Structures are given as structure tokens and as C-alpha cells.
Amino acid sequence: MASVGVITAAIKANVKRIIYCSSMARYGSQGTPFKEEMKPMPVDPYGISKVAGEEVLKCLCNTHEVEWVIAVPHNIIGPKQSMLQNKPPIIYGDGKQIRCFSYVDDCLSALLKMLDEPTVVNQIINIGPDEEFVTVREVANLCANVTKYNGAFVYAPDRPREVKNAVCSSAKVRKLLDYKTTVSLKEAIEKTCDYIKQQGPKNFKYYLDIEINNAKTPATWKNQMI
């Protein structure tokens, strides 16, 4: 509903182009790397809502002759995130889930080019590195090394409906927008950690109640372990 409201307001304001940020969750559990021509097959409520937003965007923009672009960022990380809580990392499942992570500045460089580039109109475009695939366990080790955490990790059961492998192809964004990965994952974690040290760590806050609390709800959520 928020997406519908924003898109409607933008069209009423006579904007030329709307750039909608979707999610890798749109692809679901299909084979990797995810490519833009794949049919969306989301398996979780978040992915389903993102695809619904895409369809609303296309419908309203095509009706009112407004240009649209669907950007699909890949796990954006960077300064202003919460870290340094002095708590053990929680790893769901075996930690072998494969992901890629995008430094925020690399994503912004592509998004800003989408404002004026004519070749991206009415296109779906992945944004993210496709040269540094990493497991969740490897990410946890990188974070532990950078933050000097020497404790044990906490392993929890798989999160319900979590996709095992989610990595994309970035061939299209490189071709259309000359996208480049300028910050490695290790550098991104170091930059994020340095920022938090300068600003001072903030306590993690639970600001929403669990909507469905039953036997299927992960204990890490119910017991507020983060």
C-alpha cells in the first residue's frame, strides 16, 4: 500500500520517470545466477510484496505514460547499519547459504545513472557484485575478524522459507550503466565497522511485535536474541 501511495503521488506530480527498488527475493529458489529475464517466483511474503509493487508500478506508469525502471539491489551493506553489539553472531541452518553483498556507494552509483540514462526505461536491472560469492558462515568469520570477536557462533534452525542460494548476474547493469564493484566485501565490513566506532554503537531495538507467534516462529525472534 505504501508503494501504491508513493507511485500515485509521483504520477500526480507529473514526474518523468519512477525508479522502483525491488529485491533479489523476487527470484525465489530458481537456479543461480539470477537473471532479469527469469519469471519472478517469490517464496516468502517479502518477495511476494515486492513483485506486487512491480506490477502496480508497470500498470500505473504504462497507463499514464510515465517511464519506469525496476532496480534489483543485492544485499546492500555499509555505514549506518547496526553492529558491535558484543553478542555472538546467529547463523541459521548450516551457514552454507550463498550470497553476495553490495557496498552502498556502488549501488548508488548505478541508481543515480538510472535517472537520465535512456536505455534503462522499462527495464528490470540487477545491481550487485557477481564476482565475490560468499557463504553466510564466511561472512560471519569476516565480521568476527574485523570486529575482533573471539567468541563462539550461535547456530539456529533454518529460517522458514529462506532461499538457500541467492546470487545474481550483473551483466546487464555493466552493459547499460558501466557498473563496477569498487569496494570488496572485506573493505565494506571494515568501512562499516569504522563508521560505527566513530559514531558510537547503538543498541538494537525491537520496534514491532511478532505478528504470528506459534511453533513455526523461530526462537531467535520470539526470545529477542539479536
VOPAGU-2260 file (C-alpha; in pm, 1 decimal, decimal comma):
REM VOPAGU-2260
SITE   aa  ch    i         X         Y         Z
SITE  MET   A    0       0,0       0,0       0,0
SITE  ALA   A    1     291,7     235,6      69,6
SITE  SER   A    2     428,4     167,9    -278,8
SITE  VAL   A    3      87,9     234,3    -434,8
SITE  GLY   A    4      65,3     565,3    -249,1
SITE  VAL   A    5     413,4     681,1    -349,0
SITE  ILE   A    6     372,0     577,7    -713,7
SITE  THR   A    7      32,6     750,1    -733,9
SITE  ALA   A    8     167,9    1069,6    -577,2
SITE  ALA   A    9     462,1    1070,9    -818,4
SITE  ILE   A   10     237,3    1034,4   -1120,9
SITE  LYS   A   11       8,5    1311,2    -994,4
SITE  ALA   A   12     318,0    1532,0    -962,8
SITE  ASN   A   13     393,9    1471,2   -1333,0
SITE  VAL   A   14     733,2    1308,1   -1280,3
SITE  LYS   A   15     910,1    1182,0   -1591,2
SITE  ARG   A   16    1046,2     855,3   -1450,4
SITE  ILE   A   17     999,9     635,5   -1142,3
SITE  ILE   A   18    1279,8     407,7   -1020,2
SITE  TYR   A   19    1145,5     127,9    -801,5
SITE  CYS   A   20    1380,7     -72,1    -578,8
SITE  SER   A   21    1274,6    -434,5    -574,8
SITE  SER   A   22    1461,4    -727,4    -416,6
SITE  MET   A   23    1650,0   -1043,9    -505,7
SITE  ALA   A   24    1366,4   -1216,6    -319,2
SITE  ARG   A   25    1163,7   -1173,2    -641,4
SITE  TYR   A   26    1351,1   -1468,0    -793,7
SITE  GLY   A   27    1279,1   -1721,2    -518,6
SITE  SER   A   28    1457,2   -2057,8    -532,6
SITE  GLN   A   29    1538,6   -2063,9    -901,9
SITE  GLY   A   30    1881,2   -2162,1   -1031,4
SITE  THR   A   31    2158,1   -1909,1    -992,5
SITE  PRO   A   32    2284,7   -1669,1   -1102,5
SITE  PHE   A   33    1954,4   -1483,3   -1115,0
SITE  LYS   A   34    1897,0   -1307,6   -1447,8
SITE  GLU   A   35    1646,0   -1035,7   -1525,1
SITE  GLU   A   36    1462,0   -1237,9   -1789,2
SITE  MET   A   37    1364,4   -1500,7   -1530,9
SITE  LYS   A   38     999,1   -1511,3   -1432,2
SITE  PRO   A   39     951,7   -1388,2   -1073,9
SITE  MET   A   40     885,3   -1681,9    -839,7
SITE  PRO   A   41     899,5   -1542,0    -483,1
SITE  VAL   A   42     860,6   -1788,5    -195,8
SITE  ASP   A   43     826,2   -1554,1     103,2
SITE  PRO   A   44     588,5   -1267,6     191,7
SITE  TYR   A   45     856,6   -1003,1     140,8
SITE  GLY   A   46     936,8   -1119,2    -211,5
SITE  ILE   A   47     567,9   -1152,5    -295,1
SITE  SER   A   48     503,9    -793,3    -183,3
SITE  LYS   A   49     797,1    -665,8    -390,0
SITE  VAL   A   50     668,0    -835,2    -705,8
SITE  ALA   A   51     320,4    -696,5    -637,6
SITE  GLY   A   52     476,1    -349,4    -618,1
SITE  GLU   A   53     649,4    -407,9    -951,3
SITE  GLU   A   54     320,1    -496,5   -1117,1
SITE  VAL   A   55     145,2    -190,3    -974,7
SITE  LEU   A   56     431,9      27,1   -1095,8
SITE  LYS   A   57     415,0    -108,4   -1450,9
SITE  CYS   A   58      36,4     -87,1   -1463,6
SITE  LEU   A   59       8,9     273,5   -1341,4
SITE  CYS   A   60     311,0     402,6   -1532,9
SITE  ASN   A   61     208,9     240,3   -1859,8
SITE  THR   A   62    -143,1     376,9   -1820,8
SITE  HIS   A   63     -26,2     732,4   -1751,2
SITE  GLU   A   64     275,1     728,6   -1986,3
SITE  VAL   A   65     540,2     760,0   -1716,7
SITE  GLU   A   66     879,9     594,3   -1760,2
SITE  TRP   A   67     966,9     321,1   -1510,6
SITE  VAL   A   68    1277,3     128,0   -1408,7
SITE  ILE   A   69    1288,2    -165,8   -1166,7
SITE  ALA   A   70    1621,4    -182,8    -986,0
SITE  VAL   A   71    1702,7    -507,1    -804,7
SITE  PRO   A   72    1980,6    -437,4    -549,5
SITE  HIS   A   73    2170,1    -725,1    -394,4
SITE  ASN   A   74    2205,9    -717,4     -11,8
SITE  ILE   A   75    2316,5    -356,3      39,6
SITE  ILE   A   76    2558,8    -302,7     327,9
SITE  GLY   A   77    2754,8      -5,9     458,4
SITE  PRO   A   78    2772,1     269,7     721,2
SITE  LYS   A   79    2469,0     341,9     943,0
SITE  GLN   A   80    2398,3     -27,9     996,2
SITE  SER   A   81    2387,8    -179,2    1346,0
SITE  MET   A   82    2697,9    -369,9    1454,0
SITE  LEU   A   83    2930,4    -401,6    1750,4
SITE  GLN   A   84    2668,1    -530,2    1993,2
SITE  ASN   A   85    2915,0    -763,5    2167,7
SITE  LYS   A   86    2679,5   -1054,8    2105,0
SITE  PRO   A   87    2752,3   -1383,0    1928,0
SITE  PRO   A   88    2652,7   -1398,4    1559,5
SITE  ILE   A   89    2342,2   -1606,6    1492,2
SITE  ILE   A   90    2375,3   -1840,3    1194,0
SITE  TYR   A   91    2060,6   -2006,0    1063,8
SITE  GLY   A   92    2098,6   -2360,7     933,5
SITE  ASP   A   93    2444,7   -2480,9     835,9
SITE  GLY   A   94    2572,3   -2138,5     729,6
SITE  LYS   A   95    2639,1   -2258,9     375,7
SITE  GLN   A   96    2379,1   -2030,2     219,6
SITE  ILE   A   97    2544,7   -1846,0     -71,1
SITE  ARG   A   98    2504,4   -1470,6    -105,0
SITE  CYS   A   99    2664,0   -1156,4    -249,4
SITE  PHE   A  100    2681,5    -820,6     -74,3
SITE  SER   A  101    2684,9    -474,2    -231,4
SITE  TYR   A  102    2850,9    -171,9     -77,1
SITE  VAL   A  103    2602,0     113,5     -62,6
SITE  ASP   A  104    2809,7     355,3    -274,1
SITE  ASP   A  105    2837,2     101,7    -557,3
SITE  CYS   A  106    2457,6      65,3    -562,0
SITE  LEU   A  107    2402,2     439,9    -552,0
SITE  SER   A  108    2632,1     495,5    -848,0
SITE  ALA   A  109    2403,6     275,4   -1060,4
SITE  LEU   A  110    2080,1     419,5    -921,3
SITE  LEU   A  111    2190,6     776,3    -994,6
SITE  LYS   A  112    2272,7     687,6   -1354,8
SITE  MET   A  113    1921,8     543,9   -1391,2
SITE  LEU   A  114    1779,3     893,9   -1350,8
SITE  ASP   A  115    1875,8    1004,7   -1701,1
SITE  GLU   A  116    2001,2     705,7   -1899,6
SITE  PRO   A  117    1752,4     640,7   -2185,8
SITE  THR   A  118    1843,5     273,6   -2237,8
SITE  VAL   A  119    1711,5     168,3   -1894,8
SITE  VAL   A  120    1349,7     276,5   -1949,8
SITE  ASN   A  121    1101,6      -4,9   -1882,8
SITE  GLN   A  122    1384,2    -237,9   -1781,4
SITE  ILE   A  123    1447,1    -467,4   -1484,4
SITE  ILE   A  124    1812,0    -436,4   -1376,8
SITE  ASN   A  125    2005,5    -629,0   -1112,9
SITE  ILE   A  126    2257,9    -426,8    -913,0
SITE  GLY   A  127    2529,2    -607,2    -723,2
SITE  PRO   A  128    2858,7    -791,2    -743,0
SITE  ASP   A  129    2863,4   -1124,5    -919,2
SITE  GLU   A  130    3234,5   -1190,8    -872,2
SITE  GLU   A  131    3250,6   -1246,7    -495,2
SITE  PHE   A  132    3009,7   -1519,7    -389,7
SITE  VAL   A  133    3033,6   -1597,7     -19,5
SITE  THR   A  134    2863,9   -1822,8     237,5
SITE  VAL   A  135    2691,0   -1685,5     544,9
SITE  ARG   A  136    2949,2   -1862,9     761,3
SITE  GLU   A  137    3230,0   -1689,0     571,2
SITE  VAL   A  138    3059,6   -1352,6     625,6
SITE  ALA   A  139    3037,4   -1425,2     997,8
SITE  ASN   A  140    3409,1   -1506,7    1005,4
SITE  LEU   A  141    3493,7   -1184,7     819,9
SITE  CYS   A  142    3286,2    -979,2    1062,8
SITE  ALA   A  143    3444,5   -1156,2    1359,6
SITE  ASN   A  144    3795,3   -1086,7    1228,1
SITE  VAL   A  145    3725,7    -718,8    1164,0
SITE  THR   A  146    3549,4    -659,1    1497,7
SITE  LYS   A  147    3796,9    -874,2    1694,8
SITE  TYR   A  148    3519,5   -1103,5    1817,3
SITE  ASN   A  149    3666,3   -1427,7    1955,9
SITE  GLY   A  150    3355,2   -1597,7    2093,3
SITE  ALA   A  151    3153,7   -1886,2    1954,6
SITE  PHE   A  152    2878,6   -1853,6    1695,1
SITE  VAL   A  153    2519,1   -1948,9    1775,2
SITE  TYR   A  154    2357,6   -2192,9    1530,7
SITE  ALA   A  155    1979,7   -2196,2    1496,2
SITE  PRO   A  156    1740,0   -2397,2    1274,2
SITE  ASP   A  157    1684,2   -2277,0     918,3
SITE  ARG   A  158    1456,4   -1976,8     888,8
SITE  PRO   A  159    1122,8   -2072,7     732,7
SITE  ARG   A  160    1112,5   -2033,1     353,8
SITE  GLU   A  161    1463,9   -1890,7     332,4
SITE  VAL   A  162    1623,4   -1933,0     -10,4
SITE  LYS   A  163    1945,6   -2134,7       8,5
SITE  ASN   A  164    2139,6   -1968,1    -273,8
SITE  ALA   A  165    2072,4   -1614,4    -395,1
SITE  VAL   A  166    2327,7   -1457,3    -626,8
SITE  CYS   A  167    2272,9   -1255,3    -941,8
SITE  SER   A  168    2420,2   -1184,6   -1280,6
SITE  SER   A  169    2528,6    -823,1   -1323,3
SITE  ALA   A  170    2599,9    -844,1   -1696,4
SITE  LYS   A  171    2306,9    -616,0   -1782,1
SITE  VAL   A  172    2393,5    -332,8   -1542,6
SITE  ARG   A  173    2755,4    -341,4   -1655,5
SITE  LYS   A  174    2644,8    -312,7   -2018,0
SITE  LEU   A  175    2383,6     -39,1   -1968,6
SITE  LEU   A  176    2536,8     164,3   -1687,0
SITE  ASP   A  177    2905,3      70,4   -1682,8
SITE  TYR   A  178    2858,6     -70,4   -1332,2
SITE  LYS   A  179    3171,7    -171,0   -1141,6
SITE  THR   A  180    3232,0    -319,7    -799,8
SITE  THR   A  181    3474,2     -78,0    -634,2
SITE  VAL   A  182    3455,7    -198,6    -272,3
SITE  SER   A  183    3520,3    -560,3    -174,1
SITE  LEU   A  184    3318,4    -733,2      97,5
SITE  LYS   A  185    3606,9    -715,4     344,6
SITE  GLU   A  186    3654,0    -345,3     273,8
SITE  ALA   A  187    3278,2    -287,4     311,9
SITE  ILE   A  188    3276,5    -453,4     654,1
SITE  GLU   A  189    3582,3    -252,6     760,6
SITE  LYS   A  190    3424,6      75,2     645,5
SITE  THR   A  191    3102,4      -6,8     829,0
SITE  CYS   A  192    3288,5    -100,8    1145,1
SITE  ASP   A  193    3499,8     216,9    1132,9
SITE  TYR   A  194    3188,2     430,3    1091,8
SITE  ILE   A  195    3021,1     274,5    1395,4
SITE  LYS   A  196    3334,6     318,1    1605,5
SITE  GLN   A  197    3339,3     688,1    1514,0
SITE  GLN   A  198    2968,3     741,4    1580,1
SITE  GLY   A  199    2942,1     508,1    1877,2
SITE  PRO   A  200    2743,3     181,2    1865,4
SITE  LYS   A  201    2367,6     193,1    1913,0
SITE  ASN   A  202    2163,5     -71,2    2088,0
SITE  PHE   A  203    1947,3    -288,1    1867,0
SITE  LYS   A  204    1578,0    -220,4    1927,2
SITE  TYR   A  205    1275,4    -437,2    1858,6
SITE  TYR   A  206    1012,5    -189,1    1744,8
SITE  LEU   A  207     744,4    -424,6    1610,6
SITE  ASP   A  208     558,0    -707,6    1777,7
SITE  ILE   A  209     570,9   -1053,5    1621,5
SITE  GLU   A  210     259,1   -1080,0    1406,1
SITE  ILE   A  211     234,7   -1460,3    1407,5
SITE  ASN   A  212     372,3   -1629,3    1718,7
SITE  ASN   A  213     340,9   -2006,5    1710,6
SITE  ALA   A  214     551,4   -2322,3    1694,2
SITE  LYS   A  215     680,8   -2226,2    1348,3
SITE  THR   A  216     815,1   -1888,8    1463,1
SITE  PRO   A  217    1196,0   -1900,7    1509,9
SITE  ALA   A  218    1301,9   -1894,3    1875,0
SITE  THR   A  219    1558,1   -1627,7    1790,1
SITE  TRP   A  220    1267,9   -1392,7    1710,0
SITE  LYS   A  221    1040,7   -1495,9    1995,9
SITE  ASN   A  222    1319,6   -1471,1    2255,0
SITE  GLN   A  223    1467,2   -1149,7    2109,0
SITE  MET   A  224    1816,1   -1297,3    2080,8
SITE  ILE   A  225    1951,8   -1037,9    1835,1
